[in-house]
């Protein structure tokens, strides 16, 4: 019987070959892993390099945002095209700016979320004009007050585009969508004293922003008539009273006044070269409900109610400061009167075809009141004694006295102020205590005062 074949050598050989295959596969796997890692690393480096070249660093973006805190940049307009420039947005813009009365105006109101702008927008809308607002909602004073005005206007179907005068593509888009008949330009960096802290904001808004608006308006077809807010501050160091439009305005006492005076000269230039119809309105200390918190009557009210002392200025020779306080409703009538009598611009395609209207008017109350008297009226209305701190007027650009001659505005569009300071402040205080939710406190003080009177 034959013996079975010896397979031990074959099995050993197979085990050895299997071992070699495992080593080979391990080497291949390691090599592949290294290759994959290197390829992944290379791709990552390429992507990092690509995004570094094509995208700004985060720190640069933040710096850009801070630098343009008060402006809606062109980049924002481009990046938010779904909100601005889309079909729904255009529908809102057209609806808001379409007049509802025969021969009604289509008015672009800049600074529409501001004090005067919101009142004028509401008045125009109520009489049947189309009104589209533009506002950048900057933080010069509490933006929540501007948002509250915006909400009020929206209830009356006035849409406010959130944007800045220096955003030329946005302005051009608005004029592409709407053939405005008029512009009521009220957007500005306001305030005399703030100019010492942030002078560039005045140049950016009151000069550069105004020029940008005029540039877009001159190219529009048809060109709109423009009514815009100058200021009584342009009279500066003028000592002739009452202030008349014929008096000199080449001695500004503040940068704010200088930028408004520059605006008047710029208006003259665009009227002369391009045929734009331009009317400047010199406002005299406007006050009333929904007013500006940086104005004396507003922060006096706040401080008196909070029991804080208030500073009352005297001139260097110890005379009391006086202002021609003008109630908001009177100013609104003046703005609308100026719009109603504004003649059409005469340019076409950016070229002047004929002489165009150029006007400047005072809008004041014609009755200067001492600041001390203002405080006394507030004390009476609030039933609270003010803690007065009388000091010399600092050299911050304020002037000691203003007094408007409004005979020119009366002659041309019937401007006639009818609200005295006591009446106007009563309406303001009523709004103030309601808006800030302190109605109960004032009522309580009224009740206590009544009890004392009966005793």
C-alpha positions as CSV (number, residue, x, y, z in Angstrom):
1,X,0.0,0.0,0.0
2,X,1.5,3.3,-1.1
3,X,2.2,6.0,1.5
4,X,0.2,9.4,1.4
5,X,2.1,12.3,-0.3
6,X,4.0,14.6,2.0
7,X,2.1,18.0,2.0
8,X,3.9,19.7,4.8
9,X,6.2,21.5,2.4
10,X,3.3,22.8,0.3
11,X,1.4,24.1,3.3
12,X,4.5,25.9,4.6
13,X,5.0,27.4,1.2
14,X,1.3,28.6,1.1
15,X,1.6,30.1,4.6
16,X,4.7,31.9,3.5
17,X,3.1,33.3,0.4
18,X,0.0,34.4,2.4
19,X,2.3,36.2,4.8
20,X,4.1,38.0,1.9
21,X,0.7,39.0,0.5
22,X,-0.4,40.5,3.9
23,X,2.9,42.5,4.1
24,X,2.4,43.7,0.6
25,X,-1.3,44.7,1.2
26,X,-0.3,46.5,4.4
27,X,2.4,48.5,2.5
28,X,-0.1,49.4,-0.2
29,X,-2.7,50.5,2.3
30,X,-0.1,52.6,4.2
31,X,1.1,54.2,1.0
32,X,-2.5,54.9,-0.1
33,X,-3.3,56.4,3.3
34,X,-0.3,58.7,3.0
35,X,-1.2,59.6,-0.5
36,X,-4.8,60.4,0.5
37,X,-3.7,62.5,3.5
38,X,-1.3,64.5,1.3
39,X,-4.0,65.0,-1.3
40,X,-6.5,66.2,1.3
41,X,-3.9,68.5,2.8
42,X,-3.1,69.9,-0.6
43,X,-6.8,70.5,-1.4
44,X,-7.3,72.2,2.0
45,X,-4.4,74.5,1.4
46,X,-5.7,75.4,-2.1
47,X,-9.1,76.2,-0.7
48,X,-7.7,78.4,2.1
49,X,-5.5,80.3,-0.4
50,X,-8.6,80.8,-2.6
51,X,-10.8,82.2,0.1
52,X,-8.0,84.3,1.5
53,X,-7.6,86.0,-1.9
54,X,-11.3,86.4,-2.7
55,X,-12.8,87.1,0.7
56,X,-11.9,90.0,3.0
57,X,-10.7,89.0,6.5
58,X,-13.3,89.1,9.3
59,X,-11.4,91.9,11.0
60,X,-11.6,94.0,7.9
61,X,-15.3,93.4,7.6
62,X,-15.9,94.5,11.2
63,X,-13.8,97.6,10.6
64,X,-15.8,98.4,7.5
65,X,-19.0,98.0,9.4
66,X,-17.9,100.3,12.2
67,X,-16.5,102.9,9.8
68,X,-19.8,103.0,8.0
69,X,-22.0,102.7,11.1
70,X,-24.2,105.6,10.0
71,X,-24.5,104.6,6.4
72,X,-26.1,101.7,4.4
73,X,-23.2,100.6,2.2
74,X,-23.5,99.7,-1.4
75,X,-22.3,96.2,-0.4
76,X,-25.3,95.8,1.9
77,X,-27.6,96.8,-1.0
78,X,-26.0,94.2,-3.2
79,X,-26.0,91.4,-0.6
80,X,-29.6,92.0,0.4
81,X,-31.1,92.0,-3.1
82,X,-33.8,89.6,-1.9
83,X,-35.1,92.4,0.3
84,X,-34.1,95.5,-1.7
85,X,-34.7,95.5,-5.4
86,X,-36.8,92.3,-5.5
87,X,-40.3,92.1,-6.9
88,X,-42.0,92.4,-3.5
89,X,-39.8,95.3,-2.6
90,X,-40.6,97.2,-5.8
91,X,-44.3,96.6,-5.3
92,X,-44.1,98.2,-1.8
93,X,-42.1,101.1,-3.2
94,X,-44.6,101.7,-6.0
95,X,-47.7,101.3,-3.8
96,X,-46.4,103.8,-1.2
97,X,-45.3,106.4,-3.8
98,X,-48.5,106.3,-5.9
99,X,-50.8,109.3,-5.3
100,X,-54.4,108.7,-4.5
101,X,-55.8,112.1,-5.5
102,X,-56.0,113.7,-9.0
103,X,-52.8,115.4,-9.9
104,X,-51.3,114.3,-6.7
105,X,-47.5,114.4,-6.1
106,X,-45.2,111.5,-5.9
107,X,-42.7,112.6,-3.1
108,X,-39.5,111.1,-2.0
109,X,-39.1,112.1,1.7
110,X,-35.5,111.7,2.9
111,X,-35.2,111.5,6.7
112,X,-38.7,110.2,6.8
113,X,-38.2,108.5,10.2
114,X,-37.0,111.7,11.7
115,X,-39.0,114.4,13.5
116,X,-40.0,116.7,10.7
117,X,-39.8,114.0,8.1
118,X,-42.4,111.7,9.8
119,X,-44.9,114.6,10.3
120,X,-44.5,115.8,6.7
121,X,-44.8,112.3,5.3
122,X,-48.0,111.7,7.3
123,X,-49.6,115.0,6.2
124,X,-48.8,114.4,2.5
125,X,-50.2,110.9,2.6
126,X,-53.4,112.0,4.4
127,X,-54.1,114.5,1.6
128,X,-53.7,111.8,-1.1
129,X,-50.1,112.3,-2.3
130,X,-47.8,109.3,-2.9
131,X,-45.0,109.2,-0.3
132,X,-41.9,107.1,-0.2
133,X,-39.5,107.5,2.8
134,X,-35.8,107.0,2.9
135,X,-33.9,106.8,6.2
136,X,-30.7,105.3,7.5
137,X,-31.9,105.0,11.2
138,X,-28.6,106.1,12.5
139,X,-27.8,106.2,16.3
140,X,-27.3,110.0,16.7
141,X,-30.3,109.6,19.1
142,X,-32.3,106.6,20.2
143,X,-33.2,104.6,17.1
144,X,-36.2,103.1,18.8
145,X,-37.9,106.4,18.5
146,X,-37.3,106.4,14.8
147,X,-38.6,102.8,14.6
148,X,-41.7,103.9,16.4
149,X,-42.3,106.7,13.9
150,X,-41.7,104.2,11.1
151,X,-44.3,101.9,12.6
152,X,-46.8,104.8,12.8
153,X,-46.2,105.7,9.1
154,X,-46.6,102.1,8.0
155,X,-50.1,102.1,9.5
156,X,-50.8,104.9,7.1
157,X,-49.2,102.9,4.2
158,X,-46.0,105.0,4.0
159,X,-43.1,102.7,3.3
160,X,-39.6,103.7,4.4
161,X,-36.6,102.3,2.5
162,X,-33.8,101.7,4.9
163,X,-30.8,103.3,3.1
164,X,-28.4,106.1,3.0
165,X,-28.0,109.2,0.8
166,X,-24.4,108.1,0.0
167,X,-25.6,104.8,-1.5
168,X,-25.8,106.0,-5.1
169,X,-27.0,102.6,-6.5
170,X,-29.9,102.5,-4.1
171,X,-31.0,106.1,-5.0
172,X,-30.6,105.2,-8.7
173,X,-32.8,102.2,-8.2
174,X,-35.5,104.2,-6.5
175,X,-35.6,106.6,-9.4
176,X,-35.7,103.8,-11.9
177,X,-38.8,102.4,-10.1
178,X,-40.6,105.7,-9.4
179,X,-40.8,108.9,-11.5
180,X,-40.9,111.2,-8.5
181,X,-42.4,114.6,-9.1
182,X,-40.9,116.1,-5.9
183,X,-38.2,115.4,-3.3
184,X,-38.6,116.7,0.3
185,X,-35.1,116.4,1.5
186,X,-35.0,116.5,5.3
187,X,-32.3,113.9,6.0
188,X,-29.3,115.5,7.7
189,X,-26.9,115.2,10.6
190,X,-28.5,117.6,13.0
191,X,-27.3,119.3,16.2
192,X,-24.9,122.1,16.8
193,X,-22.8,120.7,19.7
194,X,-22.3,117.2,18.3
195,X,-20.2,118.6,15.5
196,X,-17.4,119.1,18.0
197,X,-17.4,115.3,18.7
198,X,-18.0,113.9,15.2
199,X,-17.4,116.5,12.5
200,X,-17.1,114.0,9.7
201,X,-20.7,112.9,10.1
202,X,-21.8,116.4,9.1
203,X,-19.7,116.5,6.0
204,X,-20.8,113.0,5.0
205,X,-24.5,113.6,5.4
206,X,-25.1,117.4,4.9
207,X,-22.6,117.9,2.0
208,X,-21.7,114.6,0.4
209,X,-25.1,113.1,0.9
210,X,-26.8,116.2,-0.5
211,X,-24.6,116.2,-3.6
212,X,-25.2,112.6,-4.2
213,X,-29.0,113.2,-4.1
214,X,-28.7,116.1,-6.5
215,X,-26.5,114.0,-8.9
216,X,-29.2,111.4,-9.1
217,X,-32.0,114.0,-9.4
218,X,-30.3,115.9,-12.2
219,X,-30.1,112.7,-14.3
220,X,-33.7,111.7,-13.7
221,X,-36.3,112.1,-16.4
222,X,-38.3,114.1,-15.6
223,X,-36.2,115.9,-13.0
224,X,-38.1,116.4,-9.7
225,X,-38.6,119.7,-7.9
226,X,-36.7,119.7,-4.7
227,X,-37.6,121.3,-1.3
228,X,-34.9,120.8,1.3
229,X,-34.1,121.7,4.9
230,X,-31.5,124.4,5.5
231,X,-31.4,126.0,9.0
232,X,-31.7,129.2,10.9
233,X,-28.1,128.4,12.0
234,X,-26.8,129.9,8.8
235,X,-27.4,133.4,10.2
236,X,-24.5,132.6,12.6
237,X,-23.1,135.8,14.2
238,X,-25.6,138.0,12.4
239,X,-26.9,140.7,14.8
240,X,-29.7,142.2,12.7
241,X,-33.1,141.1,14.0
242,X,-35.5,139.7,13.0
243,X,-33.4,137.5,10.7
244,X,-34.4,138.1,7.1
245,X,-33.4,136.1,4.0
246,X,-31.6,139.1,2.7
247,X,-29.2,139.2,5.7
248,X,-25.6,138.0,5.5
249,X,-25.0,134.3,6.2
250,X,-21.3,134.2,5.8
251,X,-20.4,134.0,9.5
252,X,-21.4,130.6,10.7
253,X,-20.9,129.9,14.4
254,X,-20.8,126.1,14.1
255,X,-19.7,123.4,11.7
256,X,-23.4,122.4,11.4
257,X,-24.2,125.9,10.3
258,X,-21.3,125.9,7.8
259,X,-22.5,122.6,6.2
260,X,-26.0,124.0,5.8
261,X,-24.6,127.2,4.3
262,X,-22.6,125.0,2.0
263,X,-25.8,123.3,1.1
264,X,-27.4,126.6,0.0
265,X,-24.4,127.3,-2.3
266,X,-24.4,123.8,-3.7
267,X,-28.2,124.2,-4.4
268,X,-27.4,127.4,-6.3
269,X,-24.8,125.6,-8.4
270,X,-27.1,122.7,-9.4
271,X,-29.9,125.1,-10.2
272,X,-27.6,127.2,-12.3
273,X,-25.9,124.4,-14.2
274,X,-28.6,121.6,-14.4
275,X,-31.9,123.5,-14.1
276,X,-33.0,121.8,-10.9
277,X,-35.9,123.6,-9.1
278,X,-34.6,124.1,-5.5
279,X,-36.3,125.6,-2.4
280,X,-34.3,125.8,0.9
281,X,-36.2,126.2,4.2
282,X,-34.5,127.7,7.2
283,X,-36.1,126.1,10.2
284,X,-36.2,127.9,13.6
285,X,-36.0,125.6,16.6
286,X,-38.8,123.1,15.7
287,X,-40.5,121.4,18.6
288,X,-43.5,119.2,19.4
289,X,-44.7,115.6,19.7
290,X,-42.4,112.9,18.4
291,X,-39.6,115.4,18.7
292,X,-35.8,115.0,18.9
293,X,-34.4,113.9,22.3
294,X,-31.3,116.2,21.8
295,X,-33.4,119.3,21.9
296,X,-33.6,121.4,25.1
297,X,-37.4,121.2,25.6
298,X,-37.2,117.4,25.3
299,X,-34.3,116.7,27.7
300,X,-35.5,119.4,30.1
301,X,-38.8,117.5,30.3
302,X,-37.0,114.3,31.0
303,X,-34.6,115.7,33.6
304,X,-37.3,117.7,35.4
305,X,-39.4,114.5,35.8
306,X,-36.4,112.6,37.0
307,X,-35.4,115.2,39.5
308,X,-32.1,116.0,37.8
309,X,-30.7,119.5,37.5
310,X,-30.9,121.3,34.2
311,X,-28.4,123.8,32.7
312,X,-29.8,127.1,31.6
313,X,-27.4,129.2,29.6
314,X,-26.7,132.9,29.9
315,X,-24.6,134.9,27.5
316,X,-21.1,136.1,28.5
317,X,-22.6,139.4,29.5
318,X,-25.3,137.6,31.6
319,X,-28.2,138.0,29.3
320,X,-30.8,135.3,28.9
321,X,-30.8,133.1,25.8
322,X,-33.9,133.2,23.6
323,X,-35.2,131.1,20.8
324,X,-37.9,131.4,18.1
325,X,-39.6,128.1,19.0
326,X,-41.7,126.9,16.1
327,X,-44.4,124.2,16.5
328,X,-44.2,121.2,14.3
329,X,-47.6,121.6,12.7
330,X,-46.7,125.1,11.6
331,X,-43.5,123.9,10.0
332,X,-45.3,121.1,8.2
333,X,-47.7,123.6,6.7
334,X,-44.7,125.6,5.5
335,X,-43.1,122.5,3.9
336,X,-46.3,121.6,2.1
337,X,-46.7,125.2,1.0
338,X,-43.2,125.2,-0.5
339,X,-43.9,121.9,-2.3
340,X,-47.2,123.2,-3.7
341,X,-45.6,126.3,-5.1
342,X,-42.4,124.7,-6.4
343,X,-42.1,125.0,-10.1
344,X,-40.9,122.2,-12.3
345,X,-37.2,121.7,-12.9
346,X,-36.1,122.6,-16.4
347,X,-33.3,120.2,-17.1
348,X,-33.4,117.1,-19.3
349,X,-30.8,114.4,-19.6
350,X,-28.6,116.2,-17.1
351,X,-28.7,119.5,-19.2
352,X,-30.4,122.8,-18.3
353,X,-33.0,123.8,-20.9
354,X,-34.2,127.1,-19.2
355,X,-33.8,129.1,-16.0
356,X,-35.2,127.2,-13.0
357,X,-36.7,128.3,-9.7
358,X,-34.3,128.9,-6.8
359,X,-35.8,130.0,-3.4
360,X,-34.9,130.3,0.3
361,X,-37.4,130.9,3.1
362,X,-37.4,131.3,6.9
363,X,-39.9,129.1,8.7
364,X,-40.1,130.4,12.3
365,X,-42.7,131.5,14.8
366,X,-41.7,135.2,14.8
367,X,-42.0,135.4,18.6
368,X,-38.7,134.6,20.5
369,X,-39.1,133.2,24.0
370,X,-36.5,133.2,26.8
371,X,-35.3,129.8,27.7
372,X,-36.2,130.6,31.3
373,X,-39.8,131.1,30.2
374,X,-39.7,127.7,28.4
375,X,-38.6,126.1,31.7
376,X,-41.4,127.9,33.6
377,X,-44.0,126.6,31.2
378,X,-42.7,123.0,31.6
379,X,-42.7,123.3,35.4
380,X,-46.3,124.3,35.2
381,X,-47.3,121.5,32.9
382,X,-45.3,118.8,34.8
383,X,-46.3,120.1,38.2
384,X,-42.7,119.8,39.2
385,X,-40.1,122.4,40.1
386,X,-37.0,122.3,38.0
387,X,-33.5,122.2,39.6
388,X,-32.0,125.1,37.6
389,X,-28.3,125.5,37.1
390,X,-27.6,128.8,35.4
391,X,-24.2,128.8,33.6
392,X,-22.4,130.8,31.0
393,X,-23.0,129.6,27.4
394,X,-20.0,127.6,26.3
395,X,-18.3,128.3,23.0
396,X,-19.8,125.3,21.3
397,X,-21.5,126.9,18.3
398,X,-24.7,127.9,19.9
399,X,-26.0,131.4,19.3
400,X,-27.7,133.5,22.0
401,X,-30.8,134.7,20.0
402,X,-32.9,133.7,17.0
403,X,-35.9,135.6,15.6
404,X,-37.5,134.9,12.2
405,X,-38.9,137.3,9.7
406,X,-41.4,135.1,7.7
407,X,-42.9,137.8,5.5
408,X,-41.5,136.2,2.4
409,X,-43.0,132.8,3.1
410,X,-46.3,134.4,3.9
411,X,-46.3,136.3,0.6
412,X,-45.4,133.3,-1.6
413,X,-47.4,130.5,0.0
414,X,-49.4,131.9,2.9
415,X,-47.1,130.7,5.7
416,X,-48.5,131.9,9.0
417,X,-47.6,130.2,12.3
418,X,-50.5,130.0,14.8
419,X,-49.2,127.9,17.7
420,X,-47.8,129.7,20.8
421,X,-45.2,128.0,23.0
422,X,-47.6,127.2,25.9
423,X,-50.0,125.5,23.6
424,X,-47.3,123.6,21.7
425,X,-45.6,122.4,24.9
426,X,-48.9,121.2,26.3
427,X,-49.3,119.0,23.3
428,X,-45.7,117.8,23.5
429,X,-46.0,116.9,27.2
430,X,-49.2,115.0,26.6
431,X,-47.4,113.0,24.0
432,X,-44.3,112.5,26.1
433,X,-45.9,111.1,29.2
434,X,-48.0,108.8,27.0
435,X,-45.2,107.6,24.8
436,X,-42.8,106.9,27.8
437,X,-45.5,105.4,29.9
438,X,-45.4,107.9,32.8
439,X,-49.0,109.1,32.5
440,X,-49.9,107.7,35.9
441,X,-47.2,109.7,37.6
442,X,-48.3,113.0,36.1
443,X,-51.9,112.2,37.0
444,X,-50.9,111.6,40.6
445,X,-49.0,114.9,40.7
446,X,-52.1,116.6,39.3
447,X,-54.3,115.0,41.9
448,X,-51.9,116.1,44.7
449,X,-51.8,119.6,43.3
450,X,-55.6,119.7,43.2
451,X,-55.9,118.6,46.9
452,X,-53.5,121.3,48.0
453,X,-55.5,123.9,46.0
454,X,-58.7,122.8,47.8
455,X,-57.1,122.9,51.2
